[in-house]
Amino acid sequence: MRRTNQLYIAVVLLVCSSQILAQDWPRFLGPNGNSTSPQKGLLRSWPDGGPTVLWTTNVGPGFGGPVIQAGKVYLLDRDDKTGDIMRCFDFNTGKELWNFSYSAPGSVSYPGSRSVPAIDGNRVYSCGPYGDLYCIDINTHKPIWNKNIMKDFGGTKPPVWAISQCPLVYGNLLIVSYSQDPNAGLVAYNKMSGDIVWKTGAIGNETYASPSIVKIAGEDHLVMVFSSTNTFMHKEVSTSKGKIIGLKPQTGQILWEYNNWENMIQIAPAYDAGEGRILAVGGYELGTAMIKVEKKADGSFTVTELFKHNDFGDHTKPPILHNGYFYGQFSTNSKRDGLCCMSMDGKVMWKTMRNPIFDKGSMILADGLILATDGRQSLFLIQPDPAGFKPLASAEMLEMGQNWAPIALVDGKLLIRDQSQLKCVKVTR
């Protein structure tokens, strides 16, 4: 009987531990790369002043978001005097447990951090604004290997607003886009050793987007969105349209291309819309395009443009997909469409415009609801509905500013940040 009880306890512990692991937020856009959390039990209303703030800690200015694993929070911070700083915090208390910094001189418009790290086992991977790619042991707090994805491949300067992409862990690979301003390509490192496994040539214009994995005909495709020529800062180069390129992630072989993309400052990665459909969104020149990639009998692939227009987009991230409708924050220098809803066939259902303003904030879908920062100072709780904008609650939780950093949700606790603080907010019952 005792052995049976012990076995039962072991099974329970195993199940509980697996649930904890499943609730981690180990990468940009969450565990599945689509800004969706399995979290249940979200509050449907908030008290005056908003949900409870469990802790607050100081961070440097910037736009990099946190990741969470096994009760620890990891954030790539930056100080232009010190350089880049990997910080580790206790998820329950906000106490800083350790940090590792390295010299990375430089300054750029919109100073501060850019990238979201990636956690894999006992390693955290990060990419700084000047191309410094680090693999750090979370137990020793020391680097295992490091590279520079700008200088190592002949680059002499970063893109205009620095390197902002987030590293992608895929099997035994760590995949990033490298910069050869004003051109870019892709490189895959052995995630354990840092050795190059494969590398493309320069296959597109400079991009701020991160690589993503999309399922095509049951196969994983590595998809990268490259900008059209940024004539604002590259008047000396010939103009060209941007690209959406699909590659074999194991080898870097190019499988297909879409060559009719026109967003000159590409930040948002490609979004897997299912059934071979890929959605690209941007903030300048072109708002959105949907393509469909199909595999032919001979093993090659065809690309069909389903729609393209400038009535829906998102500057900093892919939209959220819920029940066949996309939700994004479409704001540019010339447009203030706010939070927008678009159907799968490209029909725009509604826009909040300036009432309320949504400007490059972050969003997570959880428990059938959307948690969203508005890019300024407010946190919103929204019921997604194609019939119209349905806010359930909102509160000013951040200091007013350009608060564009991705947010993260684990164990009922939401991490949000402004230009000086990282906050942990209780959003469940």
LINPEQUI-V246660 format. One record per residue. N is the residue number from 1. RES is the residue in three letters. SS is DSSP state (2 for helix, 1 for strand, 0 for the rest). Layout:
# LINPEQUI-V246660
N|RES|SS + N|RES|SS
This chain:
# LINPEQUI-V246660
1|MET|0 + 2|ARG|2 + 3|ARG|2 + 4|THR|2 + 5|ASN|2 + 6|GLN|2 + 7|LEU|2 + 8|TYR|2 + 9|ILE|2 + 10|ALA|2 + 11|VAL|2 + 12|VAL|2 + 13|LEU|2 + 14|LEU|2 + 15|VAL|2 + 16|CYS|2 + 17|SER|2 + 18|SER|2 + 19|GLN|2 + 20|ILE|2 + 21|LEU|2 + 22|ALA|2 + 23|GLN|0 + 24|ASP|0 + 25|TRP|1 + 26|PRO|0 + 27|ARG|0 + 28|PHE|0 + 29|LEU|0 + 30|GLY|0 + 31|PRO|0 + 32|ASN|0 + 33|GLY|0 + 34|ASN|0 + 35|SER|0 + 36|THR|1 + 37|SER|1 + 38|PRO|0 + 39|GLN|0 + 40|LYS|0 + 41|GLY|0 + 42|LEU|1 + 43|LEU|0 + 44|ARG|0 + 45|SER|0 + 46|TRP|0 + 47|PRO|0 + 48|ASP|0 + 49|GLY|0 + 50|GLY|0 + 51|PRO|0 + 52|THR|0 + 53|VAL|1 + 54|LEU|1 + 55|TRP|1 + 56|THR|1 + 57|THR|1 + 58|ASN|1 + 59|VAL|0 + 60|GLY|0 + 61|PRO|0 + 62|GLY|1 + 63|PHE|0 + 64|GLY|0 + 65|GLY|0 + 66|PRO|0 + 67|VAL|1 + 68|ILE|1 + 69|GLN|1 + 70|ALA|0 + 71|GLY|0 + 72|LYS|1 + 73|VAL|1 + 74|TYR|1 + 75|LEU|1 + 76|LEU|1 + 77|ASP|1 + 78|ARG|1 + 79|ASP|1 + 80|ASP|0 + 81|LYS|0 + 82|THR|0 + 83|GLY|1 + 84|ASP|1 + 85|ILE|1 + 86|MET|1 + 87|ARG|1 + 88|CYS|1 + 89|PHE|1 + 90|ASP|1 + 91|PHE|0 + 92|ASN|0 + 93|THR|0 + 94|GLY|0 + 95|LYS|0 + 96|GLU|1 + 97|LEU|1 + 98|TRP|1 + 99|ASN|1 + 100|PHE|1 + 101|SER|1 + 102|TYR|1 + 103|SER|0 + 104|ALA|0 + 105|PRO|0 + 106|GLY|0 + 107|SER|0 + 108|VAL|0 + 109|SER|0 + 110|TYR|0 + 111|PRO|0 + 112|GLY|0 + 113|SER|1 + 114|ARG|0 + 115|SER|0 + 116|VAL|0 + 117|PRO|0 + 118|ALA|1 + 119|ILE|1 + 120|ASP|1 + 121|GLY|0 + 122|ASN|0 + 123|ARG|1 + 124|VAL|1 + 125|TYR|1 + 126|SER|1 + 127|CYS|1 + 128|GLY|0 + 129|PRO|0 + 130|TYR|0 + 131|GLY|0 + 132|ASP|1 + 133|LEU|1 + 134|TYR|1 + 135|CYS|1 + 136|ILE|1 + 137|ASP|1 + 138|ILE|0 + 139|ASN|0 + 140|THR|0 + 141|HIS|0 + 142|LYS|0 + 143|PRO|1 + 144|ILE|1 + 145|TRP|1 + 146|ASN|1 + 147|LYS|1 + 148|ASN|1 + 149|ILE|0 + 150|MET|0 + 151|LYS|2 + 152|ASP|2 + 153|PHE|2 + 154|GLY|0 + 155|GLY|0 + 156|THR|0 + 157|LYS|0 + 158|PRO|0 + 159|PRO|0 + 160|VAL|0 + 161|TRP|0 + 162|ALA|0 + 163|ILE|0 + 164|SER|0 + 165|GLN|0 + 166|CYS|0 + 167|PRO|0 + 168|LEU|1 + 169|VAL|1 + 170|TYR|1 + 171|GLY|0 + 172|ASN|0 + 173|LEU|1 + 174|LEU|1 + 175|ILE|1 + 176|VAL|1 + 177|SER|1 + 178|TYR|1 + 179|SER|1 + 180|GLN|1 + 181|ASP|0 + 182|PRO|0 + 183|ASN|1 + 184|ALA|1 + 185|GLY|1 + 186|LEU|1 + 187|VAL|1 + 188|ALA|1 + 189|TYR|1 + 190|ASN|1 + 191|LYS|0 + 192|MET|0 + 193|SER|0 + 194|GLY|0 + 195|ASP|0 + 196|ILE|1 + 197|VAL|1 + 198|TRP|1 + 199|LYS|1 + 200|THR|0 + 201|GLY|0 + 202|ALA|0 + 203|ILE|0 + 204|GLY|1 + 205|ASN|1 + 206|GLU|0 + 207|THR|0 + 208|TYR|0 + 209|ALA|0 + 210|SER|0 + 211|PRO|0 + 212|SER|1 + 213|ILE|1 + 214|VAL|1 + 215|LYS|1 + 216|ILE|1 + 217|ALA|0 + 218|GLY|0 + 219|GLU|1 + 220|ASP|1 + 221|HIS|1 + 222|LEU|1 + 223|VAL|1 + 224|MET|1 + 225|VAL|1 + 226|PHE|1 + 227|SER|0 + 228|SER|0 + 229|THR|0 + 230|ASN|0 + 231|THR|0 + 232|PHE|0 + 233|MET|0 + 234|HIS|0 + 235|LYS|0 + 236|GLU|0 + 237|VAL|0 + 238|SER|0 + 239|THR|0 + 240|SER|0 + 241|LYS|0 + 242|GLY|1 + 243|LYS|1 + 244|ILE|1 + 245|ILE|1 + 246|GLY|1 + 247|LEU|1 + 248|LYS|0 + 249|PRO|0 + 250|GLN|0 + 251|THR|0 + 252|GLY|0 + 253|GLN|0 + 254|ILE|1 + 255|LEU|1 + 256|TRP|1 + 257|GLU|1 + 258|TYR|1 + 259|ASN|1 + 260|ASN|1 + 261|TRP|1 + 262|GLU|0 + 263|ASN|0 + 264|MET|0 + 265|ILE|0 + 266|GLN|0 + 267|ILE|0 + 268|ALA|0 + 269|PRO|0 + 270|ALA|0 + 271|TYR|1 + 272|ASP|1 + 273|ALA|1 + 274|GLY|1 + 275|GLU|0 + 276|GLY|0 + 277|ARG|1 + 278|ILE|1 + 279|LEU|1 + 280|ALA|1 + 281|VAL|1 + 282|GLY|0 + 283|GLY|0 + 284|TYR|0 + 285|GLU|0 + 286|LEU|0 + 287|GLY|0 + 288|THR|1 + 289|ALA|1 + 290|MET|1 + 291|ILE|1 + 292|LYS|1 + 293|VAL|1 + 294|GLU|1 + 295|LYS|1 + 296|LYS|0 + 297|ALA|0 + 298|ASP|0 + 299|GLY|0 + 300|SER|0 + 301|PHE|1 + 302|THR|1 + 303|VAL|1 + 304|THR|1 + 305|GLU|1 + 306|LEU|1 + 307|PHE|1 + 308|LYS|1 + 309|HIS|1 + 310|ASN|0 + 311|ASP|0 + 312|PHE|0 + 313|GLY|0 + 314|ASP|0 + 315|HIS|0 + 316|THR|0 + 317|LYS|0 + 318|PRO|0 + 319|PRO|0 + 320|ILE|1 + 321|LEU|1 + 322|HIS|1 + 323|ASN|0 + 324|GLY|0 + 325|TYR|1 + 326|PHE|1 + 327|TYR|1 + 328|GLY|1 + 329|GLN|1 + 330|PHE|1 + 331|SER|1 + 332|THR|0 + 333|ASN|0 + 334|SER|0 + 335|LYS|0 + 336|ARG|1 + 337|ASP|1 + 338|GLY|1 + 339|LEU|1 + 340|CYS|1 + 341|CYS|1 + 342|MET|1 + 343|SER|1 + 344|MET|0 + 345|ASP|0 + 346|GLY|0 + 347|LYS|0 + 348|VAL|1 + 349|MET|1 + 350|TRP|1 + 351|LYS|1 + 352|THR|0 + 353|MET|0 + 354|ARG|0 + 355|ASN|0 + 356|PRO|0 + 357|ILE|0 + 358|PHE|0 + 359|ASP|0 + 360|LYS|0 + 361|GLY|0 + 362|SER|0 + 363|MET|1 + 364|ILE|1 + 365|LEU|1 + 366|ALA|1 + 367|ASP|0 + 368|GLY|0 + 369|LEU|1 + 370|ILE|1 + 371|LEU|1 + 372|ALA|1 + 373|THR|1 + 374|ASP|0 + 375|GLY|0 + 376|ARG|0 + 377|GLN|0 + 378|SER|1 + 379|LEU|1 + 380|PHE|1 + 381|LEU|1 + 382|ILE|1 + 383|GLN|0 + 384|PRO|0 + 385|ASP|0 + 386|PRO|0 + 387|ALA|0 + 388|GLY|0 + 389|PHE|0 + 390|LYS|0 + 391|PRO|1 + 392|LEU|1 + 393|ALA|1 + 394|SER|1 + 395|ALA|1 + 396|GLU|1 + 397|MET|0 + 398|LEU|0 + 399|GLU|0 + 400|MET|0 + 401|GLY|0 + 402|GLN|0 + 403|ASN|0 + 404|TRP|0 + 405|ALA|0 + 406|PRO|0 + 407|ILE|0 + 408|ALA|1 + 409|LEU|1 + 410|VAL|1 + 411|ASP|0 + 412|GLY|0 + 413|LYS|1 + 414|LEU|1 + 415|LEU|1 + 416|ILE|1 + 417|ARG|1 + 418|ASP|0 + 419|GLN|0 + 420|SER|0 + 421|GLN|1 + 422|LEU|1 + 423|LYS|1 + 424|CYS|1 + 425|VAL|1 + 426|LYS|1 + 427|VAL|0 + 428|THR|1 + 429|ARG|0
